[in-house]
């Protein structure tokens, strides 16, 4: 029962994090692909190393790149860059790890 509650909570928290992509970039259609890539990149990538995402249904793609650690908020936090391709646009933000999920500030 405890594992089920933890899974439901994680899915709910990730769903909440998705709304931040839209407010940051104005894009919402690829939130599932972006969320997976975002969580992985901020958790495991070294600064400056990008992870690529691609939506097979729409052909849209982009990258998530952690840039550097942030001490502005209660950590751990990281500055990041989201790139959308075709046309290429870059968005920057800060995300902090809360309840085992990286959330955009």
Backbone torsions as a table, in degrees:
resi	resn	phi	psi	omega
1	UNK	NA	-39.6	-179.8
2	UNK	-63.2	-39.2	178.4
3	UNK	-65.3	-40.1	179.6
4	UNK	-62.4	-43.2	178.6
5	UNK	-64.0	-41.2	178.6
6	UNK	-63.1	-41.0	179.2
7	UNK	-65.6	-46.1	180.0
8	UNK	-61.9	-43.0	179.0
9	UNK	-62.3	-43.9	179.4
10	UNK	-62.0	-43.9	179.2
11	UNK	-63.2	-42.1	178.7
12	UNK	-63.6	-43.9	179.9
13	UNK	-64.3	-40.4	177.9
14	UNK	-64.3	-40.7	176.5
15	UNK	-59.7	-39.2	177.3
16	UNK	-65.9	-37.9	-179.4
17	UNK	-65.1	-32.4	-178.5
18	UNK	-59.9	-34.2	-179.2
19	UNK	-63.3	-25.0	178.9
20	UNK	-69.6	-31.9	177.9
21	UNK	-61.5	-43.2	-178.6
22	UNK	-64.2	-45.5	-179.6
23	UNK	-67.1	-28.9	179.1
24	UNK	-79.1	-42.1	-170.4
25	UNK	-117.1	-21.8	-174.7
26	UNK	83.9	1.8	178.2
27	UNK	-104.2	134.2	178.2
28	UNK	-131.4	-15.2	-173.1
29	UNK	-65.3	-28.1	-176.4
30	UNK	-107.5	26.5	-171.7
31	UNK	-59.1	-34.5	-179.2
32	UNK	-67.2	-46.9	178.7
33	UNK	-65.0	-42.1	-179.2
34	UNK	-65.6	-43.3	-177.8
35	UNK	-60.0	-46.9	178.8
36	UNK	-59.0	-47.5	-178.2
37	UNK	-66.5	-42.0	-179.7
38	UNK	-59.4	-51.1	-178.8
39	UNK	-61.0	-44.3	-179.9
40	UNK	-65.2	-47.0	-176.9
41	UNK	-62.0	-45.9	-178.2
42	UNK	-71.3	-28.1	-179.7
43	UNK	-79.8	-38.1	-169.2
44	UNK	-118.2	-26.2	-175.1
45	UNK	-75.3	143.2	171.2
46	UNK	-75.0	159.6	177.4
47	UNK	-53.6	134.4	177.6
48	UNK	86.8	-5.0	-179.7
49	UNK	-100.4	119.1	-176.5
50	UNK	-92.6	149.2	170.5
51	UNK	-113.5	139.1	-174.9
52	UNK	-98.7	142.3	171.9
53	UNK	-124.9	152.7	-179.6
54	UNK	-148.3	130.6	176.8
55	UNK	-98.4	107.8	-177.5
56	UNK	-63.9	-29.6	-178.1
57	UNK	-71.3	-37.6	-176.8
58	UNK	-106.7	-16.4	-176.3
59	UNK	81.6	-1.1	-179.7
60	UNK	-76.8	150.8	-179.7
61	UNK	-152.6	173.0	178.9
62	UNK	179.8	-169.6	179.8
63	UNK	-136.6	157.7	171.2
64	UNK	-122.4	126.8	-178.6
65	UNK	-133.1	115.4	170.9
66	UNK	-65.8	138.2	-176.2
67	UNK	-106.0	-52.0	176.6
68	UNK	-165.4	162.9	179.4
69	UNK	-68.6	150.9	179.5
70	UNK	-121.6	140.8	177.7
71	UNK	-117.7	15.6	-178.8
72	UNK	-70.7	-36.5	-178.6
73	UNK	-117.6	170.3	175.9
74	UNK	-62.5	120.1	-170.7
75	UNK	-78.5	-179.3	0.5
76	UNK	-77.1	140.8	178.4
77	UNK	-133.9	155.4	178.3
78	UNK	-142.9	139.2	168.6
79	UNK	-77.2	146.5	-178.3
80	UNK	-144.8	167.0	176.0
81	UNK	-129.3	131.4	172.5
82	UNK	-109.8	127.8	176.6
83	UNK	-114.3	133.3	171.3
84	UNK	-109.8	136.4	-178.9
85	UNK	-105.1	150.6	174.2
86	UNK	66.4	73.9	-4.3
87	UNK	-81.3	156.6	-177.8
88	UNK	-74.9	125.8	175.5
89	UNK	-137.6	142.6	-179.5
90	UNK	-116.1	140.6	177.5
91	UNK	-130.7	143.5	-178.2
92	UNK	-124.1	147.9	178.7
93	UNK	-162.4	-176.9	176.3
94	UNK	-124.3	135.4	175.9
95	UNK	-126.2	144.0	177.6
96	UNK	-123.4	147.6	-179.3
97	UNK	-85.5	119.4	179.2
98	UNK	-134.9	130.9	177.8
99	UNK	52.2	42.2	176.8
100	UNK	67.6	18.5	178.9
101	UNK	-135.0	138.4	174.9
102	UNK	-81.5	126.4	-179.5
103	UNK	-122.3	139.7	179.2
104	UNK	-74.7	135.0	175.9
105	UNK	-86.3	NA	NA
